[in-house]
């Protein structure tokens, strides 16, 4: 497409409703598959950076605290990163729509690498927390940039071919993160947990700069919604702090939590009001007029809720009840992650060949509900093989949902809103994970403590969710058995709640409308494509 959006070359076509189907860039010549693969490789490296970070750092935290001190501020090392990532996600998406996808994405990589380098050089816990916030700020643009650029380069009909690649990166991060983090910390020192990002990020930076070519944006009339950005940042920050602090740092009914809830509600209400008044809203509300986009946002939130709760409690159960080693905690999730990757690949291939996708959210919701229900039945006598089968069912459900939600959401908006659609979908999944970890965690901890008290083992530990296999072996037999029963009970409660939440996603999937995917030679349904007022959307 030309920079003015008036005409297209071989790389883009405009259908009757003004929707652009971007098969490739640049406009004058259709790029070869090899060029697309090189760009995707660079994007996957950036995606891996964003996903690996917290998992690598988690295993290095004991060593970091031992050297820098500041144990009382330990949680902020993770919280600062999470807050900055969540709050900046929608802003990065909008900036990409306004100023051009490539330059904004490269900026986010540079900020992430600066934050990584500074974190590795931190001399005390305060510096580390501040530098982690800088790192998180860049990470917010990495995932959104990857999804939005893929949305520009590859039409939805063809994107299914690459779903397995993205699911594979996610599985690699979850499995390899703890192992890589432990190895780096033991042999190179904890600072290399941050420095390892530099060569990978530099490689992605060079590849994206050299190979990715997107049309320029007309910046002469660009206006930034600073008020909307500030209100959204305050609202998201309040939500994340409530889910992070609630039930741990502060009681759920404490003044601090109540104040944060009030601030978050007021900020988000104000944000919605501002979005109806400004010329260039951070998150245009018209995208939610699409039934499919709204449903994908809901399903993405619920998937995040369930997935990250499962990632938290499954290793905990296998370590505490089944006696697995904490060192290989990433490998404990292998049945779930492999199943997710394989199913995602199959779903993508079928979507590309047939153009049909409605069945996948339905199958995903059903299998996710079934998997969580099965996991809720685990007790102290459940074998690793049985729990592995249950995890595979859950993984299959998530495999049907993880990439389809982004694909359908991007297909439901104009190309000029690709960035905000990608960031909104990512944000809802992130918020879902925050709520899932907080609510399922609170329920789990409460059930474990109640069971321990009822069985006379309440004084065994104040950190009832922190005993690993080695610590359990040191407890008296009666206390150890009581704790294992309590963990089984807590796991049952957490996964039962997860199954109930998953049912909502299963029901929502039935209302998804099978709108033809761009790139299939068909045009989206009119009710799913907002009016363009005769204007052709920009592509990047």
WOCOR-V772482 format. One record per run of one state. SS is the DSSP state (h for helix, s for strand, l for the rest). FROM is the first residue (numbers start at 0). TO is the last residue. If there is no record, write none. Layout:
ss:SS from:FROM to:TO
ss:SS from:FROM to:TO
//
This chain:
ss:l from:0 to:10
ss:s from:11 to:13
ss:l from:14 to:18
ss:s from:19 to:21
ss:l from:22 to:31
ss:h from:32 to:67
ss:l from:68 to:69
ss:h from:70 to:98
ss:l from:99 to:99
ss:h from:100 to:119
ss:l from:120 to:123
ss:h from:124 to:152
ss:l from:153 to:154
ss:h from:155 to:186
ss:l from:187 to:190
ss:h from:191 to:210
ss:l from:211 to:224
ss:h from:225 to:244
ss:s from:245 to:245
ss:l from:246 to:248
ss:s from:249 to:249
ss:l from:250 to:253
ss:h from:254 to:274
ss:l from:275 to:283
ss:h from:284 to:288
ss:l from:289 to:289
ss:h from:290 to:319
ss:l from:320 to:324
ss:h from:325 to:353
ss:l from:354 to:356
ss:h from:357 to:374
ss:l from:375 to:382
ss:h from:383 to:410
ss:l from:411 to:413
ss:h from:414 to:453
ss:l from:454 to:467
ss:h from:468 to:472
ss:l from:473 to:475
ss:h from:476 to:508
ss:l from:509 to:524
ss:h from:525 to:527
ss:l from:528 to:539
//
